[in-house]
Amino acid sequence: MRVTTKAALACFGWSARAWARPWRAFLRAHPGLRVGDALEVGVGPRSSLVPLLLPLADRVECSAFDAAALPAVQALNARRLGPAESARVRYTRQDVTALQGRWDLIVLKSVLGGVHRVHDSTLADVHATIARVVDGHLNPGGLLLTLDNGRTALEPLLRHAGARRNGWRFFAREDWPPAQERHGFGVLSVASAATRLGAVGRLVDDGLYALDCALSPLARQHAVHLHVFQRRA
């Protein structure tokens, strides 16, 4: 499946090109991937990966922590999906710390950094959540994908900006437990100008993305992390 810029903008919400790069790397590493049941955790009114999960799964569960957000998420996806695709999606409330069920593929986008904020949790808590999801909620051979914000060399300049003020955790490469795969992208794509400046901000985001295409291969720390964890078959 080829992730187009248009699809990425619709699904990833903000800084979409940067977030889509690790996703495309995952798809290249798993050509022909097809599973029975997939779960997306932590969707919001601006972003849902359901259109990207439907080509990979027979059925997709789209969940939010706040059930009040689900009607807006459902409306967002309804604008992108046909009736047959929509029929394969169900909407639920799920909390990553207390999931109910088992799946073949679970995707957490921008979840762990918010659940495990720096002022009330540790990296050990992050690792424990990952282990609990893999062992308790994946079917044998199933995959957990985590997409999270990274801590780049710019972090000292940004520590009082945006979500960082509220303790959102931004991850360094070494913060993660051993994974089957890791994909990263970006150095400058650490925030969304488009959400603040509209059309002008989108031009800024596009410029930063272009620079990141050149900088990413040279960087050890990236703005977006995608990790793949697998339960033994």
C-alpha positions in Angstrom: 0.0 0.0 0.0 1.4 3.4 -0.9 0.7 6.2 1.6 0.1 9.3 -0.4 0.6 12.8 0.9 -3.2 13.4 0.8 -3.9 10.2 2.8 -1.2 11.1 5.3 -2.6 14.6 5.9 -6.0 13.1 6.5 -4.8 10.4 8.9 -1.9 11.7 10.8 -3.4 15.1 11.6 -0.4 17.4 11.9 3.2 17.3 10.6 1.8 14.5 8.5 4.6 14.1 6.1 7.1 13.5 8.9 4.8 11.0 10.7 4.1 9.2 7.5 7.7 8.4 6.7 8.2 5.8 9.5 4.8 4.3 8.7 5.9 3.9 5.0 9.2 2.3 6.3 7.1 -0.2 8.3 5.0 -1.1 5.3 8.1 -1.7 3.1 9.4 -4.1 5.8 6.1 -6.0 5.8 4.9 -6.3 2.2 1.6 -8.1 1.9 0.9 -7.9 5.7 -2.7 -9.0 6.4 -4.3 -9.6 9.8 -7.7 -10.4 11.2 -8.3 -7.8 13.9 -6.6 -4.5 14.4 -7.0 -1.9 17.2 -6.1 1.8 17.1 -5.8 3.4 20.5 -6.0 7.1 21.3 -7.7 8.5 18.3 -8.8 12.2 18.2 -11.0 14.5 16.2 -8.1 15.5 14.0 -6.3 12.1 13.4 -7.2 8.5 13.0 -5.2 5.8 11.2 -8.3 3.7 10.3 -8.0 4.4 6.5 -4.4 3.1 6.7 -5.3 0.1 8.8 -8.2 -1.2 6.7 -5.9 -2.4 3.9 -4.0 -4.4 6.6 -6.8 -5.9 8.6 -10.2 -7.6 8.1 -11.7 -5.7 11.0 -10.5 -2.5 12.8 -11.5 -1.3 16.2 -11.1 2.5 16.5 -10.9 3.6 20.2 -10.6 6.8 22.1 -9.9 7.3 25.8 -12.7 9.9 25.9 -15.9 8.4 24.5 -17.2 11.9 23.8 -14.6 12.2 21.0 -15.9 9.2 19.1 -18.7 10.9 17.1 -16.3 13.4 15.7 -13.8 10.7 14.9 -16.5 8.6 13.2 -17.6 11.6 11.1 -13.9 12.2 10.2 -13.5 8.7 8.9 -16.9 8.6 7.2 -15.7 11.4 4.9 -12.8 9.2 3.8 -14.3 5.7 3.7 -16.9 4.0 1.5 -19.8 2.0 3.0 -18.1 -1.3 2.7 -15.0 0.0 4.4 -17.0 1.7 7.2 -18.8 -1.6 7.9 -15.5 -3.1 8.9 -14.9 -0.5 11.6 -16.3 -0.3 15.1 -15.8 2.5 17.6 -15.2 1.9 21.3 -13.7 3.5 24.4 -10.4 1.9 25.4 -7.7 2.9 27.9 -4.2 1.7 27.0 -3.6 1.0 30.7 -6.7 -1.3 31.0 -7.4 -2.7 27.5 -10.2 -5.2 27.1 -9.6 -7.8 24.4 -6.9 -9.3 22.1 -5.9 -8.3 18.6 -3.4 -9.2 15.8 -2.2 -5.6 15.4 -2.4 -2.8 17.9 -1.3 0.8 17.0 -0.6 3.5 19.5 0.0 7.0 18.0 1.0 9.8 20.3 -0.3 7.7 23.3 2.6 6.7 25.5 4.0 10.2 25.7 0.7 11.5 27.1 -0.1 8.6 29.4 3.4 8.6 30.9 4.2 12.2 31.4 7.5 13.1 32.9 6.2 14.5 36.2 4.2 11.5 37.2 5.9 8.4 35.6 9.2 6.9 34.7 10.6 5.1 31.7 10.1 1.8 33.7 6.4 2.6 33.6 6.6 3.0 29.8 8.4 -0.3 29.4 5.8 -2.0 31.7 2.9 -0.7 29.6 4.5 -2.0 26.4 5.1 -5.4 28.0 1.6 -5.6 29.3 0.1 -4.8 25.9 2.3 -7.3 24.1 1.8 -10.1 26.6 -1.8 -9.5 27.5 -3.5 -8.1 24.4 -1.8 -9.4 21.3 -2.6 -12.8 19.7 0.4 -15.1 19.2 2.6 -13.6 16.5 0.7 -10.2 16.8 2.4 -6.8 16.4 2.3 -3.7 18.5 3.3 -0.4 16.7 4.1 2.6 18.7 4.4 6.1 17.1 5.7 8.8 19.4 7.3 12.2 19.5 11.1 12.2 19.7 13.5 14.3 21.6 16.0 15.8 19.1 18.9 18.2 19.5 16.4 21.1 19.5 14.8 19.9 22.7 16.6 22.4 25.1 15.1 25.2 23.0 11.6 23.8 23.2 11.2 22.5 26.7 8.8 25.2 27.7 6.7 25.1 24.5 3.4 23.5 23.6 2.7 20.1 25.2 6.1 20.0 26.8 4.7 22.6 29.3 2.3 19.9 30.5 4.9 17.2 30.9 4.3 15.3 27.7 7.1 12.8 27.3 9.4 13.2 24.3 11.5 10.1 23.7 15.2 9.7 23.0 16.3 6.7 21.0 17.8 5.0 24.1 14.6 5.3 26.1 12.9 2.4 24.4 13.1 -1.3 25.3 14.5 -3.7 22.7 12.2 -3.9 19.6 11.9 -6.1 16.6 12.1 -2.9 14.4 12.6 0.8 14.8 12.0 3.5 12.2 12.7 7.2 12.8 12.4 10.5 10.9 13.0 14.2 11.3 15.0 16.6 13.2 13.2 19.9 12.7 9.6 18.5 12.5 9.0 18.8 16.2 5.8 20.8 16.2 3.0 21.8 13.8 3.1 25.3 12.4 -0.1 24.6 10.4 -2.2 24.2 13.6 -1.2 27.7 14.6 -0.7 29.6 11.3 -3.0 27.9 8.9 -1.9 28.0 5.2 1.3 29.9 6.1 2.1 27.3 8.7 1.6 24.5 6.2 4.3 26.1 4.0 6.6 26.2 7.1 5.9 22.6 7.8 6.6 21.6 4.2 9.9 23.5 4.3 11.0 21.8 7.5 10.0 18.4 6.0 12.2 19.1 3.0 15.1 19.9 5.2 14.5 16.8 7.3 14.7 14.6 4.3 18.3 15.7 4.1 19.1 15.8 7.8 17.4 12.6 9.0 20.0 10.1 7.6 22.7 12.1 9.5 20.9 12.2 12.8 20.8 9.7 15.7 17.8 11.3 17.5 14.6 11.7 15.5 11.4 13.8 15.8 9.2 10.8 15.2 9.8 7.2 16.4 8.0 4.1 15.2 8.8 0.9 17.1 7.5 -2.6 16.4 7.1 -5.2 19.2 5.9 -8.7 18.5 4.4 -11.4 20.7 6.0 -14.8 20.1 3.9 -17.1 18.0 
